[in-house]
Amino acid sequence: MTASEAIRKLGIGEKAFNRLRAHLHPTRSYGTVNQFEHFSNDEIAELANVLSDRVTAGAVAERLGISYHGVEQLCCYGLISPVEDKRIQETFRDFQIVGTSVDRLCTDLYDRLLPSAEGEALIALRRAVDIIGAREKPWAAIFRAILSGSLMTFKGAASKRYIQHAQVRLTDLRQIADMSFAAADFPDFEFATTINQRDSAEILNVLPRHSSGIFRSELQNVLGKGGHYPKSAILDLARQRISGLELKRRWFPDISRPQFGYFDPFDRLGASGFCRETVETYMARQEQSQ
């Protein structure tokens, strides 16, 4: 088939096809001034089948409500499957995931949601992870705990994103805080080294609308490209700062609104929050004195 026919069969744009072209094996080439190629029907049909069941990692992150790194973790744990065809991965800028594997995970997660019990102290999973600071959220470990039944989830407010709909018990926050993910355990996986502002807000435990202020005032020297920034710079700031959301989640989880000045002992250093070392040292002393 011709290039035009292949583009229609594959359902991709001309630019994407031109990148894919380098991986194809033309059955016939002709032309002197302009080069024309014909491609194998079987090869194009095989690729079309793979392309018909793929979603981008960004789309998976949006559907679940987690970070891009969270999607990478899910691949590492085998909870979802990356597209194995290197021709496809090298053609598209965003990491490609098998769509049906994401559908299965979502079905399993939603099937485990329990009705909210009256009087049960619950919090949206998205806000529950504020208890984890100075590192990226261990989404794969959290989802694996949910799927195994060791972490119970409950139906919350309607939302297109799973982690904003799912709720957990306040009494289970410590269990979540103890979870982790070690990228070093997966040396062959190529983790992204840049991060967008929304995922930066997740690491820093601030509301997304506040992240732009942090970039203007505290990360103004961090050079980004295409809305992405070096992840190492965000993690460095997260190790230095603790946000009000994290402080509240770790030490005052059962208070819906500030009823006393629990921020009073600390000096706010910017939109990202307070000095982590100062806060953690102070709170450790408070706990020892009780």
N, C-alpha and C positions, 0 to 999 in steps of 0.2 A: 504494500500500500504506500501511497505518497505521504509526505510530511503533513500535508493538510488533513488527509484522512486519518493519520495517526493522532494528530492533535484532537480531532473530534472524538475519536475512539477513547482516548485517554481522559478527556474532559479537563485538560489543563490549558494554560495560556501558552502563547508562542514563546515568551521568554523562558518559561519553565521547560518547555520542550527543547529549546536550544541548549539548555544546560544538560538535560537528560540525553540529548543526542550524542554526547561524547561517550556514553556508555552503551549505545546501541550498535548493532551489527547490520549495516545496510546489506541488502541482498543484491542491489544493483545501483551503480552510480553512472551518471552520464552528464554531458554538457562540458563546454570548454570555458566560456566566459563565466557563466553561472553554473554552479554545481547542483545537480539534482540527485536525490537519493530515493530509493524504494526500501521499505522495511518489511521484515518478516511479520506476517499476520499472527503467527503463533507467539512471537516475542512481544508484540504489542498487546495481544489479548492477555498474556500472562501479567504484564505490567498493569493493564487496566483492571484486572481482578484485584491486585494489591492496592491500587489507588482507590478503588471503590470502598475499601474498608480501612480508612485511615483518618485520623484527626490529628491536629497539631497539639504539642504539649501545652501551648498557651490556651487552647480551647479546653483541654482537660483541667488545667488549673482554674479556669473560669467556672467550669461546671461544678467542680467540687468546692471551690472557694479557697483553695490552698495555693502555696507558692509554686513557682516553676521548679525549685529544688525539691519540693514535695513530690512532684510528678516524677522527677528523677529517682527519688527514693522508692516510689511505688514500683518502678521498673526493676530496681535492684532487688527488691523483695519478691518479685514475681507476682505482684498483685495486679499489674497490668503488663502488657507486652509491647515492646517497641517494634516498629517495622524492621524486619531483619534484612530486607533487600537494600544493600548499600547504594544501589543506583538511585533509589528513592530518597534515602537520607541525604545523599550528596547533591540531589537536585533542589531540595527545598531548604531554605534557611532555618526554619523552625524544626525542632525534633519531631519526628513522625511516630505516632502511636497507633496500634491496631484498635480500631473503633469498637469492635465487638468485645474486646477485653475490658474496655472502659464501661461499656453497658453492663457487663456481668458484675463488675465491682460495684457499680452504683445500685444495681438491683439487690445485691447482697447486703449492702450498707443500709438501704432503706427498709429492707425486710426485717432488720434487727431493731428498728425504732419501736419503742414501746409507748403506749399512751401515757401522757403526763399524769402522775398521781397527785391528787389534791393535797396540798400542804408540803409537798416535796420541794426542797430548795434546789432549784436547777439553774443552769447558766448555759447560754449558747456555746457550743464547742469553739466557735471562732474567738470568743472572749475568754474562754477557759484557758487557752494556750498562752494568754498574757502572763501566766505564772512562770513561763520559761523565758529566761533572759540571757543575754550575752552569747547566744548561739541561735542557729536556725531551728525551726520547729521540727520535731521528729514525726512527721505525718505518717510515714509508713508504719512505725511502731504503734502509733495511736490507732490507725485503721486496723492493723493486725489484732490489736487487743479488742477492738469492737467486734471484729469478725469471729474471734475465738470465744466471745462472751465474757471475757474478764473485765471489760469496761462497758457498762450499760449505757445506752443512749435512749433519749425520749423525744417525742415529737414536740417541736416548738413552733414558732411563728412561721408562716408561709414564706418561703424564699426559694429562688432558683438555685442558690448555692447550698450544697449539702451542709457545710459546717455552720452555716447561719440558721439552718432549719433544725439540725440535730442539737439536742441539749444533753448535758451530763450533770451528775449530782455535784454539789459543792464539796461534799465529803470525798469525792474522787479526784479532786484537784492535785493532791499530793502524789497520787499514782501517776498522773499525767506528767507532773514535774520530774519524776524519776525516770521517764523514758528518754531514750537517746537514739541517735543514728550516727554511725561512724563511717564517713566516706572512705577512710583508709582501708576499710574491709573490702572495698570494691575497686582495686587499683586499675582494672581494665576499663572502667566506666569513665567516659569523658564528661565530667561535670562542668556546667557553665561557670565561668569566672566573672560574669557580669550580672547585674540585677537591675530590675526596674524600680520605680518609686513605690509602687504598691507593695511589692515584696520587701522593700526596705522598711516600710511601715510595720510589716509583720515582725521583722527581726527586732526593730526598735521598740515595739509595743506601744505604738502611737496610732491615732486615728489617721487614715489615709490623707485626709484633708490637711493634716498638720505636717506631712512629710515635705511638702514644697518649702515650708518655712525653715525646716531643718537644713535643706540643701542650700537655701539662700544664706543662712546665718552661720551654720556650723560645718557645712561641707562645701563651701564655696570654692575651695581649691581642688575639689575632686572633679576631674575632667570626665564627662560622659559623652557618649555617642549614640545617637538614635534613641534617646530616652533610657539608656542603660549606663550603669556606673560600675566601677570595680567593686566586687562583693567584699573584698578584703577591707576596703575603707569603711563600709557600713558595719562590718563585724568589729572593727577596731573601735568605732564610736559606741557600739552596743556594749562592749566590754568596759567602757569608761562611764557610761550613763545608765541610769535606771529611770524609767518613766513613771509617772503617777499611776498609770494603769497597772504596771507590773507590781509596784509597791503595794497598791491596794489588793491585788489578787493574791499576793504572797502572804500578807500579814493581816488584812482586814477583808477577807472574801465575803463575809456575811453581812457587810454594811452596804446597802443599796446606794446611799448617798452619804457624803461626808457629814458626820454628825459632830465631829470635833476636829481640831486642827492637827491631823496626823501628818501633815506636810510641814508643820511649823518648825521642827528642829532642823530642817534642811534648806539650803540655799539653792534655788533653781538656777541652773547654769545655762539654760537656753530652752528652745522648744523640745529638745530631746529629753529633758528632765533634770535629774540630780546626779551628783557624783556617786557612782555605784559603790565604791569602796567605803565612803563615808556612811551611806545609808545602811549597807549590810553590816558594817561594824557596830553602828548604833543599835540596830535592831537585834543583833546577836547579844549585846549587853542587856537590852531590855528583856529579852527572853530568859537570860541567865538570872536576872534579878527577880523574876516572878516565882 
